Amino acid sequence: MYPLKEYQMWPDADLLTMLRDDDRIAFEVLYNKYSSKVYAVAYNLFRDKDVCEDLVQELFVDLWAKRSTLRITSLEWYLKVAIKNRVLMYIRSKKATLDISAIAMLTEKYSTDSKVLQKDISAILDENVGRLPERCREIFTLSRKEYLSNKEIALRLNISVKTVENQMTIALRHLRTGLTDYLPAVIAALLLQLF
């Protein structure tokens, strides 16, 4: 075993070799180097601290458990694929709620094909917004396109803030359901570009 400072200067390939030989310090260095990146990817999609921490912990526990059998040539690529798969499993199992506005923002910010992806998301969102009941659609539009607060919407429409909140909940639930089939592909494309 080497001093911790020396480990931090080693390339990933050498640290992976040490990891295969049960070197806990090499594992710790890799965890410290990559866990925040993995967390950031998950948090940008879920906006849920607990879910993100669970994803990171599960990924690295799995890395440690499989250390002797894994043949990783690029740790960064491995983690990118692993977090993508974990995110997709969470989506499919509906254990986590995605932040739709965060996905749209990430698409615009990170995707080299963002214009195409953004158009697709916008078209699907517009189509699903069009299917909302009239009052629900009006409230959603005031919130998301005119950026009015719930209180401002309530005042403008002469309804209670609680009604606005309820209608937004209905709208977001409907939109998530409408995007369920499309989201895994969008998220997979985004995750590959976030590292």
C-alpha positions, 0 to 999 in steps of 0.5 A: 500500500502506498500513501494516499497522496501517491494514489491520487496521482495514479491513472485510473487504469492502475487504480483499477488494477489495484481495485481488482486486488482488493485495495480499499484506498484505490477504491476510495480514490476512485469514489472521491474522483467520480461520485460527485459527477455521477451524483450530478448527473442523477440530480439533474434529472431527479432533483431528489437528494435521497434518490441520487445518493442511493443511485451513487451508493448502489453503483459504487457498492456494485463496483466494489462487489464485482471488482475481481470480475469486472474487466473495465478499460475505461472507468469513466465510460463504465460509470457513464453506462452504469448510471444510465442503466440505473436511471433507466431502471428507476424510470421503468420501476417508477421509483422516482419522479423526473423533473420535466423542466430539468430534462428540457433545460439539460437537453438545451444545455448539453445536447449537440443535437439539442435543437432536434431533441428540444423540438421533439420534446416540445412537440410531445409536450405541446401535444400532451398539454393540448389534451389537458382539460381546458382549465388545467391547460390554462393554468399550466400555460400560465405557470410554465410559459408566462412564468406566473406564480401560483398566487398570481395565477389564482388572482388572475383567474379568480380561483384559490391557490389550492385549486391552482396547485391541484390543477398543476399536480394533475397537469404534471401527472398527465404530462409525465404519463404522456412522456413515459415512453419517450423519456428513456431515449432522451435521458440515455442521450443526455446521460452520455453527454453529461460526463 
